[in-house]
Amino acid sequence: MCQKALLELLWKTITMLKQRLTQKLQQRLSPQQIQLMKLLQVPTASLEQRVKEELEVNPALEEGKVEAEKDEFDNKEEPEKKEDPNDDIDLSEYISDDDGIADYKLKTNNYRDPDDNKTIPIPVVETFHDHLKNQLGLLQLNDREVVIAKQLIGSIDDDGYLRRELEAIIDDLAFTQYINSDMEELSRILDKLHTFEPAGVGARNPQECLLIQINRKLKLQPENTSLINAKRLLKTHFEEFAKKHYTKLLRQLSITEDELKDANDEILKLNPKPGSGHASESRAENYVIPDFILVNDNGELNLSLNSRNAPDLKVSNDYVDMMRAYNKSKTKDKKEKEAILFIKQKIDSAKWFIDAIKQRQQTMMNCMQAILEYQYAYFLTGDETRLKPMILKDIAEITGLDISTISRVAHSKYIQTEFGTFQLKSFFSESIQKDNGEEVSTREVKKILKDMIADEDKRKPLSDQKLTDTLVGKGYNIARRTVAKYREQLNIPVARLRKVL
């Protein structure tokens, strides 16, 4: 019995190990397709850097326009020669110039004026931290205190706040500057930084920031009642003020409503983010360079592709000459063969990159043209209520491209219009159905919601429920939680925080 079981197990094992021939259909992206997908994600602002990187790694790629010239090999017969079994390189496609200038470089109607300067304007601005460091010369500080002050300035964020704990800064000074400091010394130097412009810089929280600004005003107007009440309000009742509990404030401060309003007006004149008015290291280069330019020419929309950051590229003439020299050579040794294989690889890579740039621009134009036609009424007027519901699938069906390709184009690209510069993905929105069955874009609902809040009585702001009732009355079938979600997406606070005296 055990022998029979062993035979059965052996038979099953043999059956499992039996070789089989199967067919599978798989779809894989070629290196060129992967390169194109990566280039599609690159916005115009970063394309120049990507091209520079490619120029650095591939000596066969050069900047410049393609010069069409007649190939000296086109009309000559090759002399008879002995066949080399190792010579299997076809050089005709590398030394022939039949292709001439690429088609996409001739389509000037789709691009900006070729005479336009193709360099990016680099802004020269004084950053926020540079502005603070320049003011150190106004203080009487020794070398040690200057180092500590610079450490404090470097710890201030872009909004102007020193949110880092002083204990941590003390540790930084010990480890990086070899300076042993203490809380008293840092607090004393920080108080001097509080005298810098803009007022409120170096504060550790919004309350301290506003108090620094109020105290500076009180030095100039010590008898101003509104400023005195504003200081009391900020110093002892900041939480109630932030939550706009005006009834409680009137009772606790024992002042009239007019006095509270005057104090509130003084506080509203202050800047809660003193660093926001200056350029920072992170904001200094945060300039949007549009990928598309849309011009309204007497009711006719003309779309062009911004090609400032896409320099003319060509295959290096030196490398092509090397191919010609190799083709003329009667004797081809092993070293020459290896060299020509290297040249062939680099020329292939250069051609692939040039073709990828071409396909990138054509794909971008196709996608943007489809978006323009789909949202023609909006681009003609700039009225957000004219935006139609549009998803990636809609543009994919029009262009015949994959949804992922549309997503790559829309994600990081911008279009410049006569009414502003917008990211392409902002034109995509879901739909909401009205009572009459008509489908409208959620952007339209948000625009109406924004206008309603802008026109409301700020003394009695509309609650989310009242906003919902008004929208339902206009025929928009929408729930209160959806209104709250749209309001938050628009960065609009709740009704209580929109209330003014």
Phi, psi and omega in degrees: 000319179293325179293321179295317179296321179296321178295319179297319179295320178296319179296319178296321180295317179297320179297319181292328182273003182294133180286141179226149178252117182232158178244135178228139179255115180238147180245117181235144180280137176283163177304325179294320179293321178297319179297320179295317180299321179292321180292328179296329181283343184279123176286166181302325181298333182254355185293323181300318179295321179296321178293320178298320178298319180292323178295327181288323185270343183237101181291346180278354180256132181226158172274143179138161180278148179288128178257115180287127178217154182284131181283127182293347182264352188298319188247022179247140178274141179287135175293153180293138179211160180288142180288133176257117182299339181265354184267087183242023181267124177269111185266355187300321184285347181264333183255358180269138179249025182299331184294331179064214180279137182299145184302320187293340178280348180266348183274071184290343180289344181262001186227169178291169179304125181299342179278353180298147175290128186263016178264152179277131176292120181264115182288135176253105184228155174274121182286167181300314182290326175297321179299320180289318181295327179294337181276353179297331180294344180278348181260150176268092183235145173277176185301320180297316182291328177296318178297317179294318180298319179294325177295319178295317179297320179295339179271353179282134182277179185295338179277350180101007183260147172259086185272354179277140180294143180296328178299321179292324179291325176299318178295320179298318180296323181290320185277325185259327183249355181058040178244124177267110182240181178217176184297322183296316181293316180295320180296322180295317179289325178296323177299326178289325177293334178293348178272355181288163171262142000286153182299136179100354182292143179087002178291153183263352177198166182301324180298312179295323180299314181289323179294322178300318181290321179294317180297324179293322177290323181294332177296329179272331181226071186295341183260005183287113184295321181297320179291323179296316178293324179295321178294317177300317182298315182286324186283322187244346183224039185295320183295317178294323178294318181296326180270359177060043174273073188294323180298316179295322180294320179299321182287318185284324181273346181055049177233168181278169179294324178294320178294322177294321179295318179296318178295320179296320178298322178295321180291323180294340178282346182279164181252109180288347177229081186299337181274353187291339182275358182242156177282137176252173178300325182279333182265343186299328182252012184271062178254135181276123174254114184294144177272336180229149177240124179244123182240132177266106182257088180054049177089354177252123183273123179248118181258133177225155180262129179283109183252025181300322185265012178243086182293156176295131182239149178209165175282138183301129177296328180297320180290323177296321178296324177297321178295320179296316180298321178293322181293328180282334185297135180275330179248128182235104180274181185294320181295319177297321179300316179294321180295318182290330175295321177296315179298317180301318180297317182291322178294319176303313181298319179296316180296319179299318182292317178298318179293324179294320176298317179299311181295324178301312182293321179294318179296317179298316180296319179298316181294313182293325178296321178294319177296319180299315180293323181292322183248038186300319182298323179290312183293339179282327186245331185082006180277117183296335179289349178271357179291132178265152174302133183210130177239170183302325182297325180298315181288325178298321180290325180289315185274340184079011179265165179286153180299322180297326178292317177299320180297318179296321180291318187281338191294314189235022182252149181235152175235135178262123179239177180286348180242020175136171176250127188230151173281141185300324184294343179289344180274351178269132181204156176282173181249156173228141187264133177274173181298330181276006178091351180288138178262129180235160181286148175295336176297324178295318180295318180296322179295316179295319179298317179296318179294321179298317181290325179293329183265000184288162174283113185293343175285331177227074183296153183283132176284167179300325180292320178293324177295319179297315181298321180293318179294320178297322177295333177276358177101004180269118181279096188218147181265160182297319180296330177289322176298317179298320179295315179296321179298318179293322178295332178274003181058041177254125182289172178293168186302319183299323181277352175266355184286139176234161180281000000 
